[in-house]
Amino acid sequence: MEFGLWEKYYEEILDDFGFSRSGDEESAKLLDEILSTHGCLTLDELSQIVCFSDKFIVFGAGPSLKEHILILKENYDLKDYVLVSADGATTAMIEEKLVPDIVCTDLDGNLDDILLANIRGANIAIHAHGDNMDKIATLPSYFDSVIGTTQSQPVGNLYNFGGFTDGDRALFLCVALGASQITLAGMDFGDMVTKYSRPNLEEDVEEADEFKRKKLMYAEKFTNWIAENESVDVVNLLE
């Protein structure tokens, strides 16, 4: 999605959630400064790393995630797919002895598991927004093979492929990497939230609060936009 089109959705999100555009821009500038110092991947470099396939699987942190991982392990040759986890879904993959090729994160998942995935070869797409500046200030320098993203105007080393949540941003990244097919695992878009999405939950699965439900609504909206407007076959294992 070109930024000119994305900006219209972005302004809607800022208004709907009461987010600060200046906060997003400040966070993006900080991430860019860190990546300029420590090094980062370009989109072309990441494309070369995952050029072994144009079929992608995106793992979301929804209630169906573990069931879908088992289905995939039993019925798919996962070596033929680029595996992309959305933030906290990385933990479930690690638990099932899978390592994503790419992790899309705004750094609020289980960072130990994301670091472990990185050590085992995962490339990390770190996203800057106004609410994660404290983590950006300290964490990106611990990772190797990083590509930076923002939801505001792209700056320096950062990209904006479109998307709002870790899950639908992962889909837009797959499109930018030339995906012809994207399979969705654990992408429920419902009213429930899991410990993989919110590590501080008392139960493994709980009813989502209004903020999370609204985010899931946007995630579904942008997923549908990709299916309807991009030259990619989107397959949801829920269907």
N, C-alpha and C positions, 0 to 999 in steps of 0.2 A: 504494500500500500504506500503510495507516494505521500510525503509529508503534508502536502497541500490538502489532500483528502482526509488524512488522519487528523489534522489539526481541528477539523470540524467536530469529530468525535471527541477529541481531547478536550476541547472547550466545554462540551456537554458533560464530560466526566468531572472536570474541575468544578463546574456549577453544581452538579448533582451531589458530589461528596464534600464540597467545600474545601477542596485541596488548593494549595498555593502554587501557582505557576512559577513564581520566583523561587520558591523552595525547591521545586524540581530542577530548575535551571542551576541553582547553586550547588545542588547535589551532583548534577551532571558535570559541572565544572571541576568539582573536587575529584570525581572519579577519573576524569580526563587527565588531570594533573598527576594522579597516582600512576595511571597506566603509561603516561609519557615517561615517567621515571623508571618504572619497573618493567616496561615492555608489555606488548599485547599482540593479539592476532588481528589481522585484517579479515574481512569477509572472504576474500580470495584465498587466503591461507587456510581458513577453516574449511572452505569448499574443497580444497585439495586433500585435506585430512579425511573428509568423509565422502570422497568421490567414488568409493567402492560400491555405492548403491544410491539409487534415486528413490528407494522405498524407505520410508521413515515410520517409526512407531513413537508416539508421544504418550508418556505416562503421566497422568494427572493424579492428584492426591485424594480422589473421591472414594466412597465406600466400596466400589467394585474393584479397586486396584489390585488387591491380593488375588482375588478370583481370576482377574484378567491376566495377571502375571503367570499363574499356573496354566491357564489355557494356552498362552503364548509359548511357554516352555514345552508343553506337551505336543503342540500341533504346528509350530512354526520353526523354521530354521533361522534362528535369530541372527546368525552370521550374515544373512542376506539383507539385513535391515540396519539402518542408522537408528540407534536407540537414544531418545531424548527424554530426559526426566524434567518435570516441573518442580523445582525446589524440593519440598518435603517428600515427594514421591521417590526421591533418591534413597531415602532410608528403607523403604519397602523393597526396592531393588537390591540394595546391599544385603538385606535380610534373606533374600532369595538367591543370593550369589550371582547377581547380574550387575554389570558395570555399564552405566550409560556412556555413550560416546560424547554427549553434550548434556550439561546441566544448565537449565535456565533458572536463575535465582535472584531474588532481591535480598537474600541473606537472612531471611527469617525462618528458614527450615533448620533441620539439625545440621549444624555446621561441621561437626565432627565427621558425619557421614559424607557430606559434600567434599570435605578435604580428603577423606579416604578415597572417594571416587576419583578425585583429581590425581592423587598419588598413583592410582591404578590406571590412569590414562584418559580420564574424562576431561574434555574441554569445558571451560566454565564461562557462560554468558552472564555477566554480572550487570544487574539493572539498577540505575540510579533514580531515586525519587525523593521527595522532600522528607519522608519519614525514616529514611535509613542512612542518613549522613554519618551518624555515630559509628555504624558498622563499616561503612565505606572507608572511614578515616583510618581504621585499624586493620581490616581484614584482607582487602585485595592483594596486598603485598605477599600474603602467605600462599597464594595460588599461582600455579603455572598455567600457560595456555589459556589466557583470558581474552574474551572479546567483550567490549563494553556496550551497553545499550541505555537509552533514555526514552522517556515518553514525551519529552519536550523537544525543542529544536535541536537537531544533532549538532554536536560541537566536537572539534578535534578528532580524537580517536573513536568517538562514540557513534553508534548507529541508532536509527529509529526505523524499524521494519513495520511498525504498527503493533497494536495489542496493548492490553491493560493488565491482565493477571499473568502470573507465570505460565499458566497453561496455554492461553491463547497467544501470548507472545512467542511461546515455543513453536506454535503452528506457523506464525508469520515468519519466524526464522527458517523453518523447514522450507517454506515457499521460496525465500531468498536464496536458499542453498540448492534450489533446483529440484525439489521433490516432485515426483509424478504421482505418488500415492502416500497418504498419511493415514495410519491406523491409530485410532484413539483408544487408549486403555486407561481405565480409572477416571474417565472424564464424564461425571454424572450430571452436572449442572442441576442438581436438585436442592433440597432444603436441609441436607445433612452435611456435617463437616467431620473430618476424621483427625486422629492424632497426628497423621502425617502432614496435614495442613496446619493444625494448631497443636504443637507439641505439649502445651500446658493443659490440655483437656484432661478431665478426671476419667472419662470413659473413652474407649476406642473410637466410638462414633456418637456424636451428639447433634441435636438440632442446631442449625446455623442461626446466628443472630442476624438482625436486619442488615447490618453492614456487609456480612459475608454473603447473604442471599443476593444482595444487590450486585456484589462483585461477580457472583456466579451467573447472574442474568447477563451482565456485559460479556463474560467469557463465552456464553452460549451465542450471544448476538454476533460476536466477531468470528466465532467458529463457523457459524452459518454464512457469514459474509464471505469467508474464504471458499467454502464449498460452492457458493453461487457465483463468485467473481474471478476466481483463480483457476488456472489450468492444472488442477490437481484433483485426484480422486480421494475424497475423505470418507473413511470407513470407521464407524463407531462400533466397537465390540458389544455395546449395549443393545444394538439393534439386530 
